[in-house]
Amino acid sequence: MIVDLVPPRTADLGGGMSVARLLPRRQRRMVGPWCFLDAYGPLPDGAPRMDVAPHPHVGLQTVSWLVSGSVLHRDSLGSEQLVTAGALGLMTAGRAIAHSEESPGGDASGLQGVQLWVALPDADRRAEPSFEHHARLPIEGFGAARATIFYGSLGKSASPARRFLPALGAQVAFPTAARATLPVDPGFEHAVLLLRGRVRADGVDLPKETLAYVAPDSEALVLEGDADSLALVLGGAPFGEEILMWWNFVARTPDEMAKARADWEAGVFGAVPGYAGARLPAPPLRGAVAGSEPEGRPSTRSEPRRS
């Protein structure tokens, strides 16, 4: 069932925070429409607080999913929402949006989660921007295992989150040692990521911070987990369009990418109300390569942090 194990690249967000970047990688650029995956934490006691200054997005959705801790989201639409573990923060960038992310407390002790991007299809990538928060999500039982579906559908349950293509995003929890057979769309490719404990996929132990890729034609994902283990499952039909990724943008041509950068520098995206500090400047545009790794999820601000 497992076709490939994709190791991470460590990416430094600044401010003492690093993440395991699992998409895009040379071995695997996308899984369905999922084009970006950073995993982080759990952060140690006293870890510097997350503080990602206002930055732009176009052509994608951001999916914030926390295993523990909380993150304060603000955006240029005026949204302000504390996203907590087990709740979904979904931002549709569409034609243009800016947002910031911060730990609400004095530090980021215990914070753990993933940051995901969904590439929007060409017909919808200029949609009006929006933000959704879903504190109650469907949970589907598979034996003793429990799957929280935060994006798309699994079994008889579907997430209320806005989506533009068939896809799957779920967290599978094993309160006790159990075996879970997840009925999945055979037209989807899938990926599984260990979040906590010990989980096996098709009898293979999932290494820490490693993405297990499963090609289409699988009608079921068979996961076995020890007690108190967690795994992330993503899926979707292979994305049928070529995309460019650079910094925080998903586009189709270098000219579009250059325009998005110029618009950000010119203030077209708008301000993020409530954030006390400067926004992030765009890095120099050195050329976007189809399917390449973006310059990175924006670094935390380099200016002195307010108290």
Rosetta silent file (secondary structure, phi, psi, omega in degrees, C-alpha in Angstrom):
SEQUENCE: MIVDLVPPRTADLGGGMSVARLLPRRQRRMVGPWCFLDAYGPLPDGAPRMDVAPHPHVGLQTVSWLVSGSVLHRDSLGSEQLVTAGALGLMTAGRAIAHSEESPGGDASGLQGVQLWVALPDADRRAEPSFEHHARLPIEGFGAARATIFYGSLGKSASPARRFLPALGAQVAFPTAARATLPVDPGFEHAVLLLRGRVRADGVDLPKETLAYVAPDSEALVLEGDADSLALVLGGAPFGEEILMWWNFVARTPDEMAKARADWEAGVFGAVPGYAGARLPAPPLRGAVAGSEPEGRPSTRSEPRRS
SCORE:     score description
SCORE:     0.000 S_00000001
   1 L     0.000  -44.502  179.802    0.000    0.000    0.000 S_00000001
   2 L   -78.972  122.880 -179.580    2.772    2.498    0.849 S_00000001
   3 L   -91.146  -37.826 -172.703    4.534    3.544   -2.314 S_00000001
   4 E  -151.700  144.131  172.125    7.028    6.055   -0.965 S_00000001
   5 E  -108.702  119.749 -174.427    8.343    7.483    2.296 S_00000001
   6 E  -104.305  113.094  179.174    9.095   11.197    1.941 S_00000001
   7 L   -76.094  162.046 -177.262   11.567   12.618    4.482 S_00000001
   8 L   -87.181  165.870  163.824   11.254   16.211    5.689 S_00000001
   9 E  -114.225  130.988  177.734   13.326   19.301    5.108 S_00000001
  10 E   -77.073  125.732  179.134   13.849   21.416    8.198 S_00000001
  11 E  -117.396  132.028 -178.938   12.731   24.990    7.572 S_00000001
  12 E   -92.578  118.511  177.551   13.601   27.826    9.939 S_00000001
  13 E   -88.468   -2.473 -176.984   10.737   30.253   10.526 S_00000001
  14 E    85.660  166.457  178.379   12.918   32.513   12.647 S_00000001
  15 L    66.110   19.871  179.079   12.486   33.433   16.281 S_00000001
  16 L    85.972    6.880 -178.578   13.736   30.013   17.349 S_00000001
  17 E  -110.331  127.876  175.649   10.948   28.080   15.612 S_00000001
  18 E  -123.557  158.977 -178.245   11.612   25.425   12.990 S_00000001
  19 E  -133.109  160.812  171.611    9.239   23.113   11.145 S_00000001
  20 E   -95.401  111.455  179.700    9.397   19.854    9.228 S_00000001
  21 E   -89.589  119.984 -174.904    8.491   20.676    5.633 S_00000001
  22 E  -112.879  -20.646  170.314    6.922   17.636    3.986 S_00000001
  23 E  -141.078  139.382   -8.443    5.280   19.193    0.921 S_00000001
  24 L   -81.224  149.818  173.594    6.486   20.176   -1.555 S_00000001
  25 E  -131.561  161.997 -179.734    9.576   17.958   -1.760 S_00000001
  26 L   -59.484  -35.300 -179.162   11.517   16.746   -4.749 S_00000001
  27 L   -72.763  -25.934 -174.483   10.153   13.253   -4.169 S_00000001
  28 E  -156.620  108.572 -177.387    6.551   14.433   -3.937 S_00000001
  29 L   -80.059  -40.772 -176.340    5.282   17.863   -4.967 S_00000001
  30 L  -143.970  160.991  168.462    1.598   17.391   -4.204 S_00000001
  31 E  -129.419  104.001 -169.424   -0.935   14.907   -2.842 S_00000001
  32 L    58.433 -134.192  178.283   -4.174   15.635   -4.665 S_00000001
  33 L   -84.303   -3.945  179.651   -4.705   19.397   -4.269 S_00000001
  34 E   -72.763  115.870 -173.295   -2.579   19.495   -1.086 S_00000001
  35 E  -116.313   -2.309 -176.757    0.517   21.420   -2.131 S_00000001
  36 E  -153.834  134.833  177.860    2.114   22.449    1.182 S_00000001
  37 E  -149.011  114.736  170.178    2.554   20.774    4.556 S_00000001
  38 E  -110.922  133.505  174.061    4.549   22.025    7.533 S_00000001
  39 E  -118.147  139.312 -177.910    4.494   20.015   10.774 S_00000001
  40 E  -145.992  153.688  175.204    5.739   21.461   14.053 S_00000001
  41 L    82.912 -176.004   -0.199    5.872   20.649   17.744 S_00000001
  42 L   -68.055  135.096 -177.618    5.109   19.794   20.351 S_00000001
  43 L   -76.307  146.999 -176.973    7.257   22.753   21.327 S_00000001
  44 L   -70.890  164.471  176.410    9.194   22.543   24.614 S_00000001
  45 L   -57.215  135.938  179.049    8.315   24.481   27.750 S_00000001
  46 L    79.946    8.595  179.814    9.321   28.108   27.423 S_00000001
  47 L   -62.424  140.950  178.211    9.495   28.001   23.615 S_00000001
  48 L   -55.775  142.072 -177.439    9.348   31.476   22.040 S_00000001
  49 L   -65.922  146.862  173.607    5.831   32.402   21.054 S_00000001
  50 L   -67.781  133.671  178.084    4.771   32.073   17.444 S_00000001
  51 E  -150.072   87.981  179.893    4.593   35.478   15.820 S_00000001
  52 E  -100.749  109.090 -174.996    4.119   35.423   12.051 S_00000001
  53 E   -65.166  163.631 -179.917    3.620   39.000   10.885 S_00000001
  54 E   -51.324  133.448 -178.440    1.047   39.930    8.215 S_00000001
  55 E  -149.744  160.616 -171.797    1.821   38.287    4.880 S_00000001
  56 E   -98.776  162.048  169.921   -0.115   37.674    1.652 S_00000001
  57 E  -143.587  146.786  169.171   -1.635   34.671   -0.107 S_00000001
  58 E  -141.555  150.458  168.770   -3.205   34.134   -3.529 S_00000001
  59 L    73.851   18.468 -174.500   -4.570   31.105   -5.354 S_00000001
  60 E  -153.811  171.245  165.928   -4.904   28.749   -2.377 S_00000001
  61 E  -113.899  140.729  171.203   -6.626   27.808    0.851 S_00000001
  62 E  -102.116  136.031  179.281   -4.738   27.637    4.138 S_00000001
  63 E  -119.502  114.055  178.129   -5.783   24.910    6.579 S_00000001
  64 E  -101.893  120.633 -178.237   -4.655   25.360   10.186 S_00000001
  65 E  -132.815  121.131 -176.290   -4.947   22.192   12.276 S_00000001
  66 E  -109.686  138.981  172.965   -3.650   21.978   15.824 S_00000001
  67 E   -88.642  -36.302  177.015   -2.964   18.889   17.912 S_00000001
  68 E  -153.625  156.120 -179.875   -2.357   20.979   21.042 S_00000001
  69 L    86.127 -166.310 -178.714   -2.186   24.649   21.978 S_00000001
  70 E  -152.312  156.153  179.787   -3.803   27.573   20.192 S_00000001
  71 E  -137.567  134.965  177.933   -3.016   30.200   17.555 S_00000001
  72 E   -90.782  121.285  178.886   -4.639   33.600   17.061 S_00000001
  73 E  -101.867  132.624  169.263   -5.604   34.276   13.445 S_00000001
  74 E  -131.384  149.277  178.845   -6.181   37.783   12.079 S_00000001
  75 E  -145.615  173.908 -174.926   -6.711   38.740    8.440 S_00000001
  76 L   -74.338   -4.958  172.176   -7.336   41.653    6.092 S_00000001
  77 L   -84.185   -8.900 -176.370  -11.073   40.897    6.053 S_00000001
  78 L    96.417    3.831  178.187  -11.187   41.890    9.713 S_00000001
  79 L   -68.378  142.788  171.869  -11.457   38.315   11.025 S_00000001
  80 E  -142.889  115.709 -173.225  -10.004   37.611   14.463 S_00000001
  81 E  -146.742  130.513  172.073  -10.264   34.044   15.722 S_00000001
  82 E   -83.888  117.720  178.946   -8.486   31.902   18.283 S_00000001
  83 E   -97.703  123.558 -176.458   -7.962   28.497   16.661 S_00000001
  84 E  -114.055  169.439 -179.120   -7.636   25.702   19.213 S_00000001
  85 L   -58.433  132.859  178.751   -6.778   22.013   19.030 S_00000001
  86 L    85.931   -2.266  175.618   -9.467   20.006   17.251 S_00000001
  87 L  -111.877  153.661 -176.519  -11.051   23.043   15.570 S_00000001
  88 E  -103.532  129.997  167.341  -10.532   24.065   11.962 S_00000001
  89 E  -109.612  114.923 -175.887   -9.259   27.413   10.748 S_00000001
  90 E  -123.932  119.835  179.095   -9.773   27.602    6.974 S_00000001
  91 E  -116.579  121.956  174.397   -8.820   30.655    4.953 S_00000001
  92 E   -94.171  110.124 -178.553   -9.644   30.892    1.260 S_00000001
  93 L   -72.540  -44.802 -177.666   -7.156   33.334   -0.213 S_00000001
  94 L    56.184 -127.565 -175.308   -8.629   33.347   -3.711 S_00000001
  95 L   -71.235  -30.256  179.944   -7.628   36.538   -5.492 S_00000001
  96 L   178.050  133.048  172.337   -5.881   38.099   -2.470 S_00000001
  97 E  -155.771  157.459  173.553   -5.785   38.060    1.320 S_00000001
  98 E  -129.417  148.248  177.974   -3.306   38.852    4.095 S_00000001
  99 E  -153.457  167.762  175.415   -3.165   37.369    7.584 S_00000001
 100 E  -130.301  159.625  178.867   -1.075   36.979   10.719 S_00000001
 101 E  -137.478  130.270 -177.374   -0.630   34.103   13.181 S_00000001
 102 E  -141.979  145.992  166.359    0.355   34.456   16.834 S_00000001
 103 L   -71.933  134.558 -176.534    0.543   32.411   20.002 S_00000001
 104 L   -76.600  -19.597 -176.904   -1.911   34.068   22.413 S_00000001
 105 L   -99.476 -167.156 -178.842    0.223   33.566   25.536 S_00000001
 106 L   -74.747  -20.255  176.089    3.699   34.534   26.645 S_00000001
 107 L  -148.664 -176.073 -177.254    5.253   31.520   24.969 S_00000001
 108 L  -114.908   33.086 -179.553    4.364   28.578   22.728 S_00000001
 109 L   -54.274  127.662  175.400    4.876   25.758   25.233 S_00000001
 110 L    79.262   -2.294 -177.918    3.275   22.546   24.005 S_00000001
 111 L   -65.399  130.264  175.775    2.107   23.968   20.667 S_00000001
 112 E  -145.888  138.873  178.048    1.801   21.294   17.974 S_00000001
 113 E  -178.223 -172.222  175.473    0.093   21.317   14.632 S_00000001
 114 E  -132.440  147.281  172.173    0.260   21.335   10.873 S_00000001
 115 E  -115.960  124.341 -174.957   -0.108   24.120    8.345 S_00000001
 116 E  -123.192  148.731  170.289   -1.539   22.993    5.018 S_00000001
 117 E  -120.466  141.972  172.103   -2.246   24.625    1.691 S_00000001
 118 E  -112.979  122.641  176.970   -4.803   23.500   -0.865 S_00000001
 119 E   -73.495  131.226  178.666   -4.156   24.658   -4.444 S_00000001
 120 L   -84.305  140.157  176.560   -7.290   26.114   -5.991 S_00000001
 121 L   -65.056  158.450 -174.269   -8.264   24.964   -9.498 S_00000001
 122 L   -54.838  -37.778 -176.893   -7.938   27.517  -12.260 S_00000001
 123 L   -66.951  -19.911 -173.840  -11.681   28.129  -12.422 S_00000001
 124 L  -121.704    1.326 -170.558  -11.809   29.150   -8.747 S_00000001
 125 L   -75.067   -6.387  173.689   -8.419   30.585   -7.885 S_00000001
 126 L  -109.668   24.492  179.311   -9.642   34.175   -8.123 S_00000001
 127 L   -62.986  160.698  176.432  -12.588   33.567   -5.808 S_00000001
 128 L   -65.716  137.940 -179.482  -13.513   36.123   -3.188 S_00000001
 129 L   -69.190  153.549  179.557  -11.421   35.635   -0.048 S_00000001
 130 E  -159.017  164.309  174.650  -13.046   34.294    3.113 S_00000001
 131 E  -134.406  137.327  178.505  -12.300   32.824    6.531 S_00000001
 132 E  -127.774  145.760  172.638  -14.136   29.996    8.303 S_00000001
 133 E  -129.662  125.244 -179.185  -13.852   28.588   11.799 S_00000001
 134 E  -123.604  105.898 -179.483  -15.428   25.227   12.597 S_00000001
 135 L   -83.869  -24.168  178.795  -15.288   24.195   16.251 S_00000001
 136 L  -114.007  119.182 -177.489  -17.562   21.185   15.749 S_00000001
 137 L  -125.227  151.365 -179.359  -16.458   18.667   13.143 S_00000001
 138 L   -67.432  143.584  177.019  -17.828   15.233   12.276 S_00000001
 139 E  -123.308  125.475 -178.924  -16.205   12.221   13.911 S_00000001
 140 E  -111.550  133.632  179.936  -16.480    8.817   12.264 S_00000001
 141 E   -91.238  136.181  174.170  -15.741    5.592   14.128 S_00000001
 142 E  -130.631   88.529 -170.099  -13.664    2.810   12.633 S_00000001
 143 L    66.244 -133.029  178.809  -13.589    0.162   15.310 S_00000001
 144 L   -82.511   -8.711  179.354  -11.968    1.728   18.366 S_00000001
 145 E   -83.511  153.364 -179.529  -10.325    4.422   16.236 S_00000001
 146 E  -129.640  125.384  179.490  -11.949    7.816   15.713 S_00000001
 147 E  -106.656  120.732  173.448  -11.460    9.969   12.614 S_00000001
 148 E   -92.640  117.648 -175.772  -12.154   13.710   12.820 S_00000001
 149 E   -95.257  108.247 -178.764  -12.905   14.883    9.281 S_00000001
 150 E   -99.264  -13.224 -179.867  -11.823   18.508    8.902 S_00000001
 151 E  -150.142  131.120  179.058  -11.815   18.669    5.078 S_00000001
 152 E    73.936 -148.443 -174.232  -13.836   16.705    2.531 S_00000001
 153 E  -138.542  155.574  177.617  -15.507   13.428    3.432 S_00000001
 154 E  -152.605  131.885 -176.487  -14.729   10.006    4.827 S_00000001
 155 L    60.196 -126.809 -178.838  -17.164    7.146    5.335 S_00000001
 156 L   -99.215    6.098 -173.566  -20.609    8.638    5.934 S_00000001
 157 E  -115.713  150.346  179.808  -19.359   11.980    7.275 S_00000001
 158 E  -138.562  140.163  176.086  -18.353   15.235    5.600 S_00000001
 159 L   -71.017  147.532  175.777  -16.694   18.375    6.890 S_00000001
 160 L   -78.730   -2.295 -174.761  -18.667   21.627    6.613 S_00000001
 161 L   -66.614  143.059  177.318  -15.540   23.378    5.296 S_00000001
 162 L   -65.316  132.388  175.587  -15.669   25.089    1.920 S_00000001
 163 L  -143.979  160.260 -174.408  -13.821   23.172   -0.766 S_00000001
 164 L  -116.061  -12.230  177.669  -13.453   23.410   -4.521 S_00000001
 165 L  -141.239  154.197  172.801  -12.354   19.867   -5.386 S_00000001
 166 L   -60.608  131.918 -177.797  -13.018   16.419   -3.894 S_00000001
 167 E  -164.092  171.303 -179.363  -10.388   15.877   -1.206 S_00000001
 168 E  -138.818  133.810  168.791   -9.836   14.455    2.260 S_00000001
 169 E  -139.794  121.369 -176.445   -8.246   15.797    5.427 S_00000001
 170 E  -148.893  151.417  171.194   -8.688   13.852    8.672 S_00000001
 171 E  -110.403  125.415 -179.294   -7.031   13.166   12.005 S_00000001
 172 E  -105.351  121.177 -178.079   -7.252    9.547   13.141 S_00000001
 173 E  -108.746  140.992  177.705   -7.044    9.010   16.894 S_00000001
 174 E  -117.636   89.512  177.963   -6.393    5.714   18.659 S_00000001
 175 L   -60.624  -34.607  173.566   -7.621    6.029   22.272 S_00000001
 176 L  -129.367  165.922  176.924   -6.671    2.384   22.701 S_00000001
 177 L   -57.917  129.067 -173.369   -4.561    0.087   20.563 S_00000001
 178 E  -158.485  166.585  175.008   -6.676   -0.572   17.490 S_00000001
 179 E  -119.061  130.164 -178.541   -6.819   -1.340   13.789 S_00000001
 180 E  -122.987  126.348  174.620   -8.718    1.021   11.508 S_00000001
 181 E  -107.451  107.772 -176.058   -9.718    0.262    7.932 S_00000001
 182 E   -93.117  120.714  177.036  -10.607    3.549    6.254 S_00000001
 183 E   -76.481  115.836 -174.541  -12.746    3.260    3.104 S_00000001
 184 L  -122.122  161.479  179.760  -11.177    5.692    0.654 S_00000001
 185 L   -70.643  121.427 -179.261  -11.774    6.773   -2.928 S_00000001
 186 L   -66.498  -14.386  175.954   -9.614    4.578   -5.216 S_00000001
 187 L   -82.462   -7.241 -179.631   -9.204    7.574   -7.530 S_00000001
 188 L   -89.820  149.207  159.474   -7.390    9.483   -4.781 S_00000001
 189 E   -95.770  153.550 -174.229   -3.750    9.473   -3.903 S_00000001
 190 E  -134.237  162.044  173.373   -3.170    9.636   -0.136 S_00000001
 191 E  -141.880  144.887  179.455   -0.563   10.539    2.440 S_00000001
 192 E  -126.831  134.693  179.912   -0.291    9.581    6.102 S_00000001
 193 E  -128.088  128.912  174.990    1.738   11.461    8.733 S_00000001
 194 E   -71.397  127.962  176.823    2.447   10.317   12.283 S_00000001
 195 E  -104.635  -33.140 -178.593    1.457   13.017   14.773 S_00000001
 196 E  -162.724  145.236  173.867    1.921   11.169   18.062 S_00000001
 197 L    80.363 -138.153 -178.823    2.723    7.730   19.401 S_00000001
 198 L  -135.605  123.769  179.632    3.193    4.770   17.094 S_00000001
 199 E  -132.853  140.171  177.188    1.148    4.088   13.955 S_00000001
 200 E  -117.748  138.890  175.490    1.637    1.460   11.268 S_00000001
 201 E  -116.493  118.479 -175.950    0.274    1.674    7.723 S_00000001
 202 L    54.221   37.421  176.706   -0.061   -1.676    5.998 S_00000001
 203 L    83.094   -1.440 -178.062    2.169   -3.101    8.726 S_00000001
 204 E  -101.651  125.477  176.437    4.950   -0.538    8.200 S_00000001
 205 E   -63.569  133.805  177.294    5.896    1.725   11.113 S_00000001
 206 L   -84.011  118.184  177.137    5.570    5.380   10.190 S_00000001
 207 L   -66.712  155.073  177.349    8.821    7.195   10.986 S_00000001
 208 L   -63.512  139.483  175.906    8.584   10.510   12.797 S_00000001
 209 L    53.565   40.989  177.948    8.229   13.578   10.536 S_00000001
 210 L  -133.056  134.383 -178.394    8.030   11.436    7.402 S_00000001
 211 E   -93.227  125.752  175.891    5.183   11.441    4.891 S_00000001
 212 E   -95.811  117.122 -176.356    3.949    8.037    3.724 S_00000001
 213 E   -98.546  135.178  179.235    2.570    8.338    0.181 S_00000001
 214 E  -123.014  121.389 -178.507   -0.055    5.931   -1.174 S_00000001
 215 L   -70.642  163.348  175.544   -0.772    5.894   -4.932 S_00000001
 216 L   -58.143  169.007  179.877   -4.295    5.737   -6.373 S_00000001
 217 L    88.783    5.423  172.390   -6.173    2.440   -6.720 S_00000001
 218 L   -91.151  126.338  178.651   -6.307    1.733   -2.978 S_00000001
 219 L   -91.307   -8.765  178.822   -9.875    1.132   -1.791 S_00000001
 220 E  -153.402  144.877  168.835   -8.856    1.153    1.876 S_00000001
 221 E  -106.066  122.977 -179.065   -6.150    2.537    4.128 S_00000001
 222 E  -104.999  113.298 -179.116   -5.335    0.113    6.928 S_00000001
 223 E  -116.998  139.701  173.915   -3.842    1.829    9.972 S_00000001
 224 E  -123.865  129.374 -177.239   -2.849    0.257   13.284 S_00000001
 225 E  -129.149  144.398  170.326   -2.115    2.479   16.229 S_00000001
 226 L   -72.543  166.235  178.948   -0.892    2.051   19.758 S_00000001
 227 L   -58.430  139.858  178.163   -2.943    3.596   22.538 S_00000001
 228 L    64.866   35.049  177.010   -2.935    7.424   22.555 S_00000001
 229 E  -105.847  156.645  179.516   -1.560    7.669   19.009 S_00000001
 230 E  -137.368  145.539  174.569   -2.556   10.122   16.289 S_00000001
 231 E  -140.220  149.038  175.423   -2.124   10.217   12.518 S_00000001
 232 E  -101.987  134.017  178.054   -2.973   12.750    9.811 S_00000001
 233 E  -123.177  126.658  177.118   -4.541   11.455    6.578 S_00000001
 234 E  -121.714  151.622  177.518   -4.709   13.537    3.401 S_00000001
 235 E  -163.092  163.368  177.209   -6.111   12.608    0.005 S_00000001
 236 E   170.206  159.334  175.326   -7.370   13.820   -3.315 S_00000001
 237 L   -65.969  143.268  177.786   -7.403   13.082   -7.028 S_00000001
 238 L   -49.171  131.330 -175.200   -4.065   13.905   -8.707 S_00000001
 239 L   -70.735  123.439 -171.932   -4.106   17.638   -9.458 S_00000001
 240 L   -88.902   13.234 -179.043   -4.496   18.032  -13.203 S_00000001
 241 L  -126.800  145.486  173.277   -2.917   21.484  -13.543 S_00000001
 242 L   -80.650  136.927 -179.445    0.651   22.701  -13.406 S_00000001
 243 L  -126.144  158.826  169.661    1.214   25.315  -10.735 S_00000001
 244 E  -110.881  137.582  175.652    3.939   27.711   -9.711 S_00000001
 245 E  -126.549  128.683  174.879    4.715   28.198   -6.023 S_00000001
 246 E  -152.004  135.606 -175.795    6.840   31.001   -4.654 S_00000001
 247 L    49.477 -111.901 -177.124    6.841   32.547   -1.193 S_00000001
 248 L  -113.173   20.824 -172.958    3.124   32.530   -0.232 S_00000001
 249 E  -116.176  144.638  168.558    1.640   32.445   -3.693 S_00000001
 250 E  -120.366  121.152 -175.159    0.218   29.744   -5.957 S_00000001
 251 E  -139.602 -170.041 -179.781   -0.042   30.898   -9.560 S_00000001
 252 L  -120.384  -25.240 -178.134    0.238   29.664  -13.134 S_00000001
 253 L  -134.054  155.627  174.753    2.714   32.022  -14.806 S_00000001
 254 H   -59.121  -34.269  179.269    5.796   34.010  -13.755 S_00000001
 255 H   -64.830  -39.542  176.364    3.991   37.213  -14.709 S_00000001
 256 H   -62.680  -39.915 -179.382    1.172   36.421  -12.274 S_00000001
 257 H   -64.929  -44.289  179.467    3.712   35.765   -9.561 S_00000001
 258 H   -62.567  -38.472  179.260    5.493   39.050  -10.230 S_00000001
 259 H   -67.026  -41.281  179.238    2.178   40.924  -10.131 S_00000001
 260 H   -60.962  -42.730  178.109    1.208   39.326   -6.806 S_00000001
 261 H   -63.008  -45.900 -179.279    4.539   40.392   -5.318 S_00000001
 262 H   -62.641  -39.742  179.225    4.194   43.930   -6.706 S_00000001
 263 H   -62.999  -40.344  179.114    0.628   44.181   -5.370 S_00000001
 264 H   -64.630  -45.886 -179.730    1.800   43.158   -1.895 S_00000001
 265 H   -64.769  -28.316 -179.394    4.601   45.695   -1.895 S_00000001
 266 L   -86.689   -3.477  178.216    2.146   48.381   -3.102 S_00000001
 267 L    84.982   13.048 -176.914   -0.327   47.660   -0.284 S_00000001
 268 L   -65.565  -30.197 -176.304   -3.072   46.302   -2.542 S_00000001
 269 L   -70.476  -21.287 -178.833   -3.781   43.363   -0.201 S_00000001
 270 L    91.141  168.371 -177.779   -4.778   45.660    2.643 S_00000001
 271 L   -89.660  163.913  175.439   -3.810   45.788    6.307 S_00000001
 272 L  -106.234  102.046 -177.292   -4.438   43.216    9.038 S_00000001
 273 L   -61.168  140.332  174.325   -6.368   45.043   11.810 S_00000001
 274 L    93.703  -13.653  178.957   -5.230   44.409   15.359 S_00000001
 275 L   -88.000  122.106 -177.306   -1.671   43.311   14.624 S_00000001
 276 L   -93.712   86.877  179.132    0.784   45.610   16.387 S_00000001
 277 L   162.693  176.041 -178.185    3.796   45.590   14.146 S_00000001
 278 L   -80.656  152.479  174.363    5.075   45.787   10.617 S_00000001
 279 L   -78.076  168.835  179.045    4.063   43.406    7.891 S_00000001
 280 L   -82.876  131.813  173.529    6.576   41.114    6.185 S_00000001
 281 L   -76.220  150.246  177.101    8.275   42.475    3.070 S_00000001
 282 L   -73.420  139.203  175.300    8.345   40.216    0.032 S_00000001
 283 L   -69.829  166.023  176.357   11.727   38.637   -0.716 S_00000001
 284 L   -60.249  140.529  178.853   13.359   39.334   -4.086 S_00000001
 285 L   -83.360  107.263 -177.330   11.697   37.442   -6.914 S_00000001
 286 L  -101.903   12.325  179.569   14.393   35.149   -8.206 S_00000001
 287 L   106.784  132.331  178.930   12.157   33.177  -10.516 S_00000001
 288 L  -104.009  134.507 -178.667    9.420   30.656   -9.825 S_00000001
 289 L  -111.934  135.887 -176.791    9.824   27.088  -10.994 S_00000001
 290 E   -53.763  126.628  176.881    6.837   24.861  -11.624 S_00000001
 291 L    72.275    7.989 -175.741    6.172   22.716   -8.590 S_00000001
 292 L   -74.615  162.844  175.099    9.181   24.079   -6.731 S_00000001
 293 L   -67.847  134.102  176.859    9.391   24.469   -3.004 S_00000001
 294 L   -64.796  160.760  178.596    8.168   27.927   -2.011 S_00000001
 295 L   -58.897  -13.889  172.602   10.669   30.274   -0.463 S_00000001
 296 L   130.971  148.534  167.834    9.002   29.253    2.733 S_00000001
 297 L   -56.275  137.545 -169.306    6.114   29.853    4.978 S_00000001
 298 L   -53.678  140.645  177.047    6.823   33.373    6.131 S_00000001
 299 L   -69.452  156.556  171.845    9.393   33.787    8.845 S_00000001
 300 L   -64.931  155.968 -173.421    8.457   35.241   12.161 S_00000001
 301 L   -61.567  144.266 -178.522    9.064   38.945   12.325 S_00000001
 302 L   -92.092  -11.526  179.759   12.639   40.052   12.764 S_00000001
 303 L   -73.370  160.399  177.592   11.780   43.275   14.561 S_00000001
 304 L   -55.842  133.858 -177.781   11.859   43.404   18.367 S_00000001
 305 L   -77.318  134.805  176.681    8.812   41.621   19.730 S_00000001
 306 L   -68.492  155.409 -179.441    6.341   43.706   21.683 S_00000001
 307 L   -87.579    0.000    0.000    5.728   42.555   25.261 S_00000001
